């Protein structure tokens, strides 16, 4: 699985991850280092995308920006992994 999603030298894999990284707004946060573990837990990234204490707004409430970044990371990573898997299945089968 790790080879298929991350290490395969097929052009499609490299292109998909390159475009996914380019879609990430760098002004929000640095693009996470991809690993099989990160891909598998990408559904839980809403709470894990940023280490450290949660930023708070002027009302003392949790900043919604962190959740937005987590949701965006979840969408980008899961969709990229799914696309890589589908393209591989079409190529192999």
Biopython code that builds the backbone (N, CA, C, O; Angstrom):
import numpy as np
from Bio.PDB.StructureBuilder import StructureBuilder

atoms = [
    (1, "UNK", "N", (0.825, -1.188, 0.000)),
    (1, "UNK", "CA", (0.000, 0.000, 0.000)),
    (1, "UNK", "C", (0.868, 1.250, 0.000)),
    (1, "UNK", "O", (0.601, 2.193, -0.746)),
    (2, "UNK", "N", (1.916, 1.264, 0.842)),
    (2, "UNK", "CA", (2.794, 2.419, 0.900)),
    (2, "UNK", "C", (3.475, 2.652, -0.446)),
    (2, "UNK", "O", (3.622, 3.791, -0.889)),
    (3, "UNK", "N", (3.885, 1.571, -1.085)),
    (3, "UNK", "CA", (4.526, 1.703, -2.397)),
    (3, "UNK", "C", (3.554, 2.309, -3.411)),
    (3, "UNK", "O", (3.914, 3.218, -4.158)),
    (4, "UNK", "N", (2.333, 1.804, -3.431)),
    (4, "UNK", "CA", (1.346, 2.273, -4.406)),
    (4, "UNK", "C", (1.036, 3.756, -4.209)),
    (4, "UNK", "O", (0.974, 4.508, -5.182)),
    (5, "UNK", "N", (0.844, 4.176, -2.976)),
    (5, "UNK", "CA", (0.414, 5.552, -2.712)),
    (5, "UNK", "C", (1.550, 6.568, -2.673)),
    (5, "UNK", "O", (1.334, 7.742, -2.973)),
    (6, "UNK", "N", (2.763, 6.134, -2.305)),
    (6, "UNK", "CA", (3.822, 7.121, -2.078)),
    (6, "UNK", "C", (5.112, 6.888, -2.858)),
    (6, "UNK", "O", (5.737, 7.847, -3.311)),
    (7, "UNK", "N", (5.513, 5.649, -3.020)),
    (7, "UNK", "CA", (6.840, 5.379, -3.555)),
    (7, "UNK", "C", (6.874, 4.946, -5.012)),
    (7, "UNK", "O", (7.948, 4.889, -5.610)),
    (8, "UNK", "N", (5.728, 4.643, -5.590)),
    (8, "UNK", "CA", (5.679, 4.175, -6.971)),
    (8, "UNK", "C", (6.220, 5.253, -7.914)),
    (8, "UNK", "O", (5.939, 6.440, -7.749)),
    (9, "UNK", "N", (6.983, 4.822, -8.883)),
    (9, "UNK", "CA", (7.604, 5.765, -9.820)),
    (9, "UNK", "C", (6.727, 6.077, -11.036)),
    (9, "UNK", "O", (7.174, 6.738, -11.974)),
    (10, "UNK", "N", (5.497, 5.606, -11.016)),
    (10, "UNK", "CA", (4.574, 5.951, -12.099)),
    (10, "UNK", "C", (4.379, 7.465, -12.130)),
    (10, "UNK", "O", (4.248, 8.090, -11.077)),
    (11, "UNK", "N", (4.357, 8.058, -13.313)),
    (11, "UNK", "CA", (4.188, 9.520, -13.391)),
    (11, "UNK", "C", (2.903, 10.022, -12.736)),
    (11, "UNK", "O", (2.877, 11.119, -12.177)),
    (12, "UNK", "N", (1.852, 9.233, -12.803)),
    (12, "UNK", "CA", (0.567, 9.678, -12.237)),
    (12, "UNK", "C", (0.677, 9.939, -10.740)),
    (12, "UNK", "O", (0.103, 10.907, -10.242)),
    (13, "UNK", "N", (1.399, 9.100, -10.021)),
    (13, "UNK", "CA", (1.540, 9.269, -8.574)),
    (13, "UNK", "C", (2.250, 10.576, -8.255)),
    (13, "UNK", "O", (1.789, 11.349, -7.415)),
    (14, "UNK", "N", (3.362, 10.821, -8.919)),
    (14, "UNK", "CA", (4.116, 12.056, -8.677)),
    (14, "UNK", "C", (3.305, 13.287, -9.071)),
    (14, "UNK", "O", (3.317, 14.293, -8.362)),
    (15, "UNK", "N", (2.609, 13.211, -10.184)),
    (15, "UNK", "CA", (1.818, 14.354, -10.662)),
    (15, "UNK", "C", (0.684, 14.669, -9.683)),
    (15, "UNK", "O", (0.451, 15.831, -9.350)),
    (16, "UNK", "N", (-0.012, 13.640, -9.229)),
    (16, "UNK", "CA", (-1.144, 13.856, -8.321)),
    (16, "UNK", "C", (-0.680, 14.491, -7.021)),
    (16, "UNK", "O", (-1.299, 15.447, -6.553)),
    (17, "UNK", "N", (0.404, 13.979, -6.421)),
    (17, "UNK", "CA", (0.871, 14.562, -5.156)),
    (17, "UNK", "C", (1.428, 15.964, -5.363)),
    (17, "UNK", "O", (1.286, 16.817, -4.487)),
    (18, "UNK", "N", (2.062, 16.218, -6.514)),
    (18, "UNK", "CA", (2.566, 17.565, -6.800)),
    (18, "UNK", "C", (1.420, 18.562, -6.899)),
    (18, "UNK", "O", (1.486, 19.650, -6.326)),
    (19, "UNK", "N", (0.377, 18.194, -7.621)),
    (19, "UNK", "CA", (-0.773, 19.102, -7.766)),
    (19, "UNK", "C", (-1.538, 19.259, -6.453)),
    (19, "UNK", "O", (-2.066, 20.332, -6.163)),
    (20, "UNK", "N", (-1.596, 18.200, -5.672)),
    (20, "UNK", "CA", (-2.258, 18.294, -4.365)),
    (20, "UNK", "C", (-1.511, 19.271, -3.471)),
    (20, "UNK", "O", (-2.122, 20.101, -2.799)),
    (21, "UNK", "N", (-0.196, 19.170, -3.467)),
    (21, "UNK", "CA", (0.608, 20.088, -2.655)),
    (21, "UNK", "C", (0.464, 21.526, -3.150)),
    (21, "UNK", "O", (0.438, 22.456, -2.344)),
    (22, "UNK", "N", (0.372, 21.712, -4.450)),
    (22, "UNK", "CA", (0.204, 23.059, -5.005)),
    (22, "UNK", "C", (-1.161, 23.640, -4.656)),
    (22, "UNK", "O", (-1.309, 24.859, -4.562)),
    (23, "UNK", "N", (-2.154, 22.787, -4.464)),
    (23, "UNK", "CA", (-3.493, 23.267, -4.110)),
    (23, "UNK", "C", (-3.568, 23.729, -2.660)),
    (23, "UNK", "O", (-4.489, 24.453, -2.283)),
    (24, "UNK", "N", (-2.607, 23.315, -1.851)),
    (24, "UNK", "CA", (-2.578, 23.684, -0.437)),
    (24, "UNK", "C", (-2.145, 25.141, -0.302)),
    (24, "UNK", "O", (-1.073, 25.496, -0.791)),
    (25, "UNK", "N", (-2.931, 25.989, 0.337)),
    (25, "UNK", "CA", (-2.540, 27.389, 0.525)),
    (25, "UNK", "C", (-1.409, 27.491, 1.557)),
    (25, "UNK", "O", (-1.634, 27.271, 2.747)),
    (26, "UNK", "N", (-0.216, 27.819, 1.109)),
    (26, "UNK", "CA", (0.958, 27.827, 1.984)),
    (26, "UNK", "C", (0.897, 28.914, 3.052)),
    (26, "UNK", "O", (1.631, 28.849, 4.037)),
    (27, "UNK", "N", (0.040, 29.902, 2.872)),
    (27, "UNK", "CA", (-0.064, 30.929, 3.902)),
    (27, "UNK", "C", (-0.774, 30.404, 5.158)),
    (27, "UNK", "O", (-0.666, 31.011, 6.224)),
    (28, "UNK", "N", (-1.490, 29.294, 5.043)),
    (28, "UNK", "CA", (-2.170, 28.720, 6.201)),
    (28, "UNK", "C", (-1.220, 27.930, 7.084)),
    (28, "UNK", "O", (-1.143, 28.158, 8.291)),
    (29, "UNK", "N", (-0.506, 27.010, 6.483)),
    (29, "UNK", "CA", (0.340, 26.096, 7.229)),
    (29, "UNK", "C", (1.185, 25.336, 6.227)),
    (29, "UNK", "O", (0.785, 25.176, 5.074)),
    (30, "UNK", "N", (2.339, 24.871, 6.649)),
    (30, "UNK", "CA", (3.197, 24.093, 5.764)),
    (30, "UNK", "C", (2.514, 22.768, 5.427)),
    (30, "UNK", "O", (1.835, 22.178, 6.267)),
    (31, "UNK", "N", (2.704, 22.308, 4.187)),
    (31, "UNK", "CA", (2.130, 21.043, 3.751)),
    (31, "UNK", "C", (2.694, 19.916, 4.610)),
    (31, "UNK", "O", (3.908, 19.846, 4.804)),
    (32, "UNK", "N", (1.843, 19.032, 5.130)),
    (32, "UNK", "CA", (2.331, 17.964, 6.014)),
    (32, "UNK", "C", (3.200, 16.961, 5.263)),
    (32, "UNK", "O", (3.018, 16.745, 4.065)),
    (33, "UNK", "N", (4.135, 16.356, 5.968)),
    (33, "UNK", "CA", (4.996, 15.327, 5.394)),
    (33, "UNK", "C", (4.148, 14.071, 5.227)),
    (33, "UNK", "O", (3.600, 13.549, 6.198)),
    (34, "UNK", "N", (4.047, 13.594, 3.995)),
    (34, "UNK", "CA", (3.178, 12.465, 3.713)),
    (34, "UNK", "C", (3.806, 11.147, 4.156)),
    (34, "UNK", "O", (5.003, 10.919, 3.988)),
    (35, "UNK", "N", (2.978, 10.305, 4.715)),
    (35, "UNK", "CA", (3.358, 8.954, 5.083)),
    (35, "UNK", "C", (2.102, 8.101, 4.987)),
    (35, "UNK", "O", (0.991, 8.622, 4.892)),
    (36, "UNK", "N", (2.285, 6.798, 5.014)),
    (36, "UNK", "CA", (1.126, 5.918, 4.966)),
    (36, "UNK", "C", (0.230, 6.158, 6.179)),
    (36, "UNK", "O", (-0.996, 6.145, 6.060)),
    (37, "UNK", "N", (0.827, 6.373, 7.324)),
    (37, "UNK", "CA", (0.049, 6.643, 8.532)),
    (37, "UNK", "C", (-0.795, 7.894, 8.406)),
    (37, "UNK", "O", (-1.958, 7.904, 8.808)),
    (38, "UNK", "N", (-0.213, 8.959, 7.844)),
    (38, "UNK", "CA", (-0.962, 10.201, 7.671)),
    (38, "UNK", "C", (-2.129, 10.003, 6.705)),
    (38, "UNK", "O", (-3.223, 10.522, 6.928)),
    (39, "UNK", "N", (-1.892, 9.256, 5.641)),
    (39, "UNK", "CA", (-2.964, 9.004, 4.674)),
    (39, "UNK", "C", (-4.083, 8.199, 5.327)),
    (39, "UNK", "O", (-5.260, 8.507, 5.143)),
    (40, "UNK", "N", (-3.718, 7.169, 6.087)),
    (40, "UNK", "CA", (-4.735, 6.323, 6.717)),
    (40, "UNK", "C", (-5.515, 7.063, 7.793)),
    (40, "UNK", "O", (-6.696, 6.782, 7.992)),
    (41, "UNK", "N", (-4.886, 7.998, 8.489)),
    (41, "UNK", "CA", (-5.604, 8.739, 9.531)),
    (41, "UNK", "C", (-6.104, 10.091, 9.038)),
    (41, "UNK", "O", (-6.467, 10.948, 9.844)),
    (42, "UNK", "N", (-6.126, 10.286, 7.735)),
    (42, "UNK", "CA", (-6.506, 11.593, 7.197)),
    (42, "UNK", "C", (-7.946, 11.984, 7.542)),
    (42, "UNK", "O", (-8.276, 13.170, 7.516)),
    (43, "UNK", "N", (-8.788, 11.040, 7.855)),
    (43, "UNK", "CA", (-10.144, 11.373, 8.284)),
    (43, "UNK", "C", (-10.191, 12.061, 9.630)),
    (43, "UNK", "O", (-11.201, 12.673, 9.978)),
    (44, "UNK", "N", (-9.111, 11.969, 10.396)),
    (44, "UNK", "CA", (-9.040, 12.579, 11.730)),
    (44, "UNK", "C", (-8.165, 13.828, 11.748)),
    (44, "UNK", "O", (-7.828, 14.320, 12.825)),
    (45, "UNK", "N", (-7.798, 14.342, 10.605)),
    (45, "UNK", "CA", (-6.860, 15.462, 10.556)),
    (45, "UNK", "C", (-7.444, 16.772, 11.059)),
    (45, "UNK", "O", (-6.694, 17.707, 11.340)),
    (46, "UNK", "N", (-8.738, 16.864, 11.178)),
    (46, "UNK", "CA", (-9.344, 18.104, 11.653)),
    (46, "UNK", "C", (-8.765, 18.505, 12.994)),
    (46, "UNK", "O", (-8.583, 19.693, 13.259)),
    (47, "UNK", "N", (-8.474, 17.537, 13.840)),
    (47, "UNK", "CA", (-7.947, 17.834, 15.168)),
    (47, "UNK", "C", (-6.437, 17.687, 15.262)),
    (47, "UNK", "O", (-5.849, 18.098, 16.263)),
    (48, "UNK", "N", (-5.789, 17.111, 14.250)),
    (48, "UNK", "CA", (-4.373, 16.799, 14.363)),
    (48, "UNK", "C", (-3.471, 17.617, 13.448)),
    (48, "UNK", "O", (-2.251, 17.475, 13.530)),
    (49, "UNK", "N", (-4.007, 18.453, 12.595)),
    (49, "UNK", "CA", (-3.196, 19.096, 11.564)),
    (49, "UNK", "C", (-2.179, 20.069, 12.141)),
    (49, "UNK", "O", (-1.149, 20.319, 11.515)),
    (50, "UNK", "N", (-2.435, 20.606, 13.285)),
    (50, "UNK", "CA", (-1.521, 21.595, 13.850)),
    (50, "UNK", "C", (-1.154, 21.194, 15.270)),
    (50, "UNK", "O", (-2.034, 20.977, 16.103)),
    (51, "UNK", "N", (0.120, 21.096, 15.545)),
    (51, "UNK", "CA", (0.565, 20.747, 16.895)),
    (51, "UNK", "C", (0.518, 21.977, 17.784)),
    (51, "UNK", "O", (0.480, 23.108, 17.300)),
    (52, "UNK", "N", (0.522, 21.746, 19.071)),
    (52, "UNK", "CA", (0.553, 22.852, 20.013)),
    (52, "UNK", "C", (-0.824, 23.243, 20.466)),
    (52, "UNK", "O", (-1.818, 22.627, 20.082)),
    (53, "UNK", "N", (-0.883, 24.285, 21.298)),
    (53, "UNK", "CA", (-2.177, 24.715, 21.837)),
    (53, "UNK", "C", (-3.057, 25.318, 20.749)),
    (53, "UNK", "O", (-2.570, 25.882, 19.770)),
    (54, "UNK", "N", (-4.319, 25.188, 20.942)),
    (54, "UNK", "CA", (-5.258, 25.748, 19.976)),
    (54, "UNK", "C", (-5.256, 27.266, 20.058)),
    (54, "UNK", "O", (-5.321, 27.836, 21.147)),
    (55, "UNK", "N", (-5.180, 27.924, 18.893)),
    (55, "UNK", "CA", (-5.292, 29.383, 18.926)),
    (55, "UNK", "C", (-6.708, 29.796, 19.318)),
    (55, "UNK", "O", (-7.677, 29.108, 18.995)),
    (56, "UNK", "N", (-6.815, 30.900, 20.001)),
    (56, "UNK", "CA", (-8.124, 31.379, 20.414)),
    (56, "UNK", "C", (-8.375, 32.758, 19.825)),
    (56, "UNK", "O", (-7.453, 33.545, 19.610)),
    (57, "UNK", "N", (-9.641, 33.025, 19.572)),
    (57, "UNK", "CA", (-9.994, 34.341, 19.057)),
    (57, "UNK", "C", (-10.207, 35.313, 20.212)),
    (57, "UNK", "O", (-9.976, 34.968, 21.371)),
    (58, "UNK", "N", (-10.644, 36.517, 19.896)),
    (58, "UNK", "CA", (-10.770, 37.552, 20.922)),
    (58, "UNK", "C", (-11.820, 37.214, 21.986)),
    (58, "UNK", "O", (-11.787, 37.778, 23.079)),
    (59, "UNK", "N", (-12.748, 36.306, 21.684)),
    (59, "UNK", "CA", (-13.760, 35.920, 22.656)),
    (59, "UNK", "C", (-13.298, 34.775, 23.554)),
    (59, "UNK", "O", (-14.034, 34.346, 24.443)),
    (60, "UNK", "N", (-12.079, 34.280, 23.324)),
    (60, "UNK", "CA", (-11.582, 33.154, 24.110)),
    (60, "UNK", "C", (-12.062, 31.811, 23.589)),
    (60, "UNK", "O", (-11.806, 30.778, 24.208)),
    (61, "UNK", "N", (-12.755, 31.813, 22.458)),
    (61, "UNK", "CA", (-13.257, 30.569, 21.877)),
    (61, "UNK", "C", (-12.222, 30.000, 20.919)),
    (61, "UNK", "O", (-11.355, 30.726, 20.431)),
    (62, "UNK", "N", (-12.311, 28.711, 20.651)),
    (62, "UNK", "CA", (-11.373, 28.074, 19.735)),
    (62, "UNK", "C", (-11.492, 28.684, 18.347)),
    (62, "UNK", "O", (-12.590, 28.951, 17.859)),
    (63, "UNK", "N", (-10.362, 28.895, 17.734)),
    (63, "UNK", "CA", (-10.313, 29.501, 16.418)),
    (63, "UNK", "C", (-10.795, 28.502, 15.366)),
    (63, "UNK", "O", (-10.254, 27.399, 15.287)),
    (64, "UNK", "N", (-11.787, 28.853, 14.564)),
    (64, "UNK", "CA", (-12.288, 27.922, 13.553)),
    (64, "UNK", "C", (-11.307, 27.697, 12.404)),
    (64, "UNK", "O", (-11.487, 26.752, 11.635)),
    (65, "UNK", "N", (-10.273, 28.534, 12.260)),
    (65, "UNK", "CA", (-9.306, 28.376, 11.171)),
    (65, "UNK", "C", (-8.602, 27.028, 11.238)),
    (65, "UNK", "O", (-8.307, 26.432, 10.203)),
    (66, "UNK", "N", (-8.330, 26.545, 12.438)),
    (66, "UNK", "CA", (-7.641, 25.266, 12.587)),
    (66, "UNK", "C", (-8.492, 24.134, 12.010)),
    (66, "UNK", "O", (-7.975, 23.260, 11.313)),
    (67, "UNK", "N", (-9.776, 24.150, 12.297)),
    (67, "UNK", "CA", (-10.659, 23.117, 11.761)),
    (67, "UNK", "C", (-10.757, 23.215, 10.246)),
    (67, "UNK", "O", (-10.827, 22.195, 9.560)),
    (68, "UNK", "N", (-10.761, 24.421, 9.726)),
    (68, "UNK", "CA", (-10.814, 24.593, 8.282)),
    (68, "UNK", "C", (-9.585, 24.006, 7.618)),
    (68, "UNK", "O", (-9.695, 23.354, 6.579)),
    (69, "UNK", "N", (-8.408, 24.227, 8.203)),
    (69, "UNK", "CA", (-7.178, 23.661, 7.648)),
    (69, "UNK", "C", (-7.222, 22.142, 7.702)),
    (69, "UNK", "O", (-6.807, 21.474, 6.755)),
    (70, "UNK", "N", (-7.719, 21.596, 8.797)),
    (70, "UNK", "CA", (-7.832, 20.149, 8.927)),
    (70, "UNK", "C", (-8.791, 19.554, 7.914)),
    (70, "UNK", "O", (-8.524, 18.502, 7.331)),
    (71, "UNK", "N", (-9.898, 20.229, 7.711)),
    (71, "UNK", "CA", (-10.869, 19.749, 6.715)),
    (71, "UNK", "C", (-10.288, 19.791, 5.316)),
    (71, "UNK", "O", (-10.475, 18.856, 4.539)),
    (72, "UNK", "N", (-9.583, 20.864, 4.986)),
    (72, "UNK", "CA", (-8.965, 20.975, 3.674)),
    (72, "UNK", "C", (-7.918, 19.888, 3.478)),
    (72, "UNK", "O", (-7.866, 19.264, 2.418)),
    (73, "UNK", "N", (-7.092, 19.655, 4.478)),
    (73, "UNK", "CA", (-6.083, 18.598, 4.384)),
    (73, "UNK", "C", (-6.748, 17.238, 4.212)),
    (73, "UNK", "O", (-6.281, 16.418, 3.421)),
    (74, "UNK", "N", (-7.831, 16.990, 4.942)),
    (74, "UNK", "CA", (-8.552, 15.728, 4.821)),
    (74, "UNK", "C", (-9.053, 15.531, 3.403)),
    (74, "UNK", "O", (-8.886, 14.455, 2.828)),
    (75, "UNK", "N", (-9.662, 16.550, 2.841)),
    (75, "UNK", "CA", (-10.207, 16.447, 1.492)),
    (75, "UNK", "C", (-9.095, 16.224, 0.477)),
    (75, "UNK", "O", (-9.192, 15.322, -0.355)),
    (76, "UNK", "N", (-8.048, 17.025, 0.532)),
    (76, "UNK", "CA", (-6.973, 16.904, -0.450)),
    (76, "UNK", "C", (-6.283, 15.546, -0.384)),
    (76, "UNK", "O", (-6.062, 14.914, -1.417)),
    (77, "UNK", "N", (-5.946, 15.100, 0.801)),
    (77, "UNK", "CA", (-5.194, 13.852, 0.941)),
    (77, "UNK", "C", (-6.053, 12.643, 0.581)),
    (77, "UNK", "O", (-5.588, 11.755, -0.133)),
    (78, "UNK", "N", (-7.289, 12.591, 1.059)),
    (78, "UNK", "CA", (-8.123, 11.433, 0.747)),
    (78, "UNK", "C", (-8.475, 11.363, -0.730)),
    (78, "UNK", "O", (-8.482, 10.279, -1.315)),
    (79, "UNK", "N", (-8.763, 12.495, -1.333)),
    (79, "UNK", "CA", (-9.092, 12.490, -2.762)),
    (79, "UNK", "C", (-7.884, 12.109, -3.615)),
    (79, "UNK", "O", (-8.024, 11.380, -4.597)),
    (80, "UNK", "N", (-6.697, 12.599, -3.243)),
    (80, "UNK", "CA", (-5.488, 12.240, -3.994)),
    (80, "UNK", "C", (-5.202, 10.754, -3.873)),
    (80, "UNK", "O", (-4.899, 10.100, -4.871)),
    (81, "UNK", "N", (-5.295, 10.207, -2.656)),
    (81, "UNK", "CA", (-5.043, 8.782, -2.458)),
    (81, "UNK", "C", (-6.063, 7.937, -3.227)),
    (81, "UNK", "O", (-5.705, 6.921, -3.824)),
    (82, "UNK", "N", (-7.304, 8.347, -3.212)),
    (82, "UNK", "CA", (-8.334, 7.616, -3.956)),
    (82, "UNK", "C", (-8.059, 7.655, -5.450)),
    (82, "UNK", "O", (-8.182, 6.632, -6.124)),
    (83, "UNK", "N", (-7.697, 8.793, -5.970)),
    (83, "UNK", "CA", (-7.401, 8.915, -7.397)),
    (83, "UNK", "C", (-6.205, 8.054, -7.790)),
    (83, "UNK", "O", (-6.232, 7.406, -8.836)),
    (84, "UNK", "N", (-5.170, 8.038, -6.980)),
    (84, "UNK", "CA", (-4.006, 7.190, -7.259)),
    (84, "UNK", "C", (-4.418, 5.729, -7.290)),
    (84, "UNK", "O", (-4.001, 4.982, -8.175)),
    (85, "UNK", "N", (-5.235, 5.317, -6.329)),
    (85, "UNK", "CA", (-5.676, 3.927, -6.268)),
    (85, "UNK", "C", (-6.513, 3.560, -7.490)),
    (85, "UNK", "O", (-6.305, 2.497, -8.074)),
    (86, "UNK", "N", (-7.447, 4.407, -7.885)),
    (86, "UNK", "CA", (-8.314, 4.136, -9.026)),
    (86, "UNK", "C", (-7.493, 4.046, -10.313)),
    (86, "UNK", "O", (-7.701, 3.143, -11.124)),
    (87, "UNK", "N", (-6.570, 4.972, -10.497)),
    (87, "UNK", "CA", (-5.740, 4.948, -11.707)),
    (87, "UNK", "C", (-4.862, 3.705, -11.753)),
    (87, "UNK", "O", (-4.640, 3.141, -12.824)),
    (88, "UNK", "N", (-4.363, 3.274, -10.600)),
    (88, "UNK", "CA", (-3.553, 2.066, -10.549)),
    (88, "UNK", "C", (-4.391, 0.844, -10.905)),
    (88, "UNK", "O", (-3.946, -0.020, -11.660)),
    (89, "UNK", "N", (-5.602, 0.773, -10.361)),
    (89, "UNK", "CA", (-6.483, -0.360, -10.668)),
    (89, "UNK", "C", (-6.792, -0.428, -12.154)),
    (89, "UNK", "O", (-6.807, -1.513, -12.734)),
    (90, "UNK", "N", (-7.038, 0.719, -12.774)),
    (90, "UNK", "CA", (-7.311, 0.745, -14.212)),
    (90, "UNK", "C", (-6.095, 0.294, -15.003)),
    (90, "UNK", "O", (-6.228, -0.420, -15.998)),
    (91, "UNK", "N", (-4.931, 0.698, -14.576)),
    (91, "UNK", "CA", (-3.696, 0.343, -15.291)),
    (91, "UNK", "C", (-3.376, -1.133, -15.134)),
    (91, "UNK", "O", (-2.988, -1.787, -16.103)),
    (92, "UNK", "N", (-3.531, -1.667, -13.937)),
    (92, "UNK", "CA", (-3.133, -3.042, -13.651)),
    (92, "UNK", "C", (-4.191, -4.043, -14.120)),
    (92, "UNK", "O", (-3.859, -5.096, -14.665)),
    (93, "UNK", "N", (-5.448, -3.714, -13.908)),
    (93, "UNK", "CA", (-6.520, -4.674, -14.247)),
    (93, "UNK", "C", (-6.956, -4.443, -15.624)),
    (93, "UNK", "O", (-7.847, -5.136, -16.115)),
]
sb = StructureBuilder()
sb.init_structure("model")
sb.init_model(0)
sb.init_chain("A")
sb.init_seg("    ")
for serial, (resi, resn, name, xyz) in enumerate(atoms, 1):
    if name == "N":
        sb.init_residue(resn, " ", resi, " ")
    sb.init_atom(name, np.array(xyz, "f"), 0.0, 1.0, " ", f" {name:<3s}", serial, name[0])
structure = sb.get_structure()
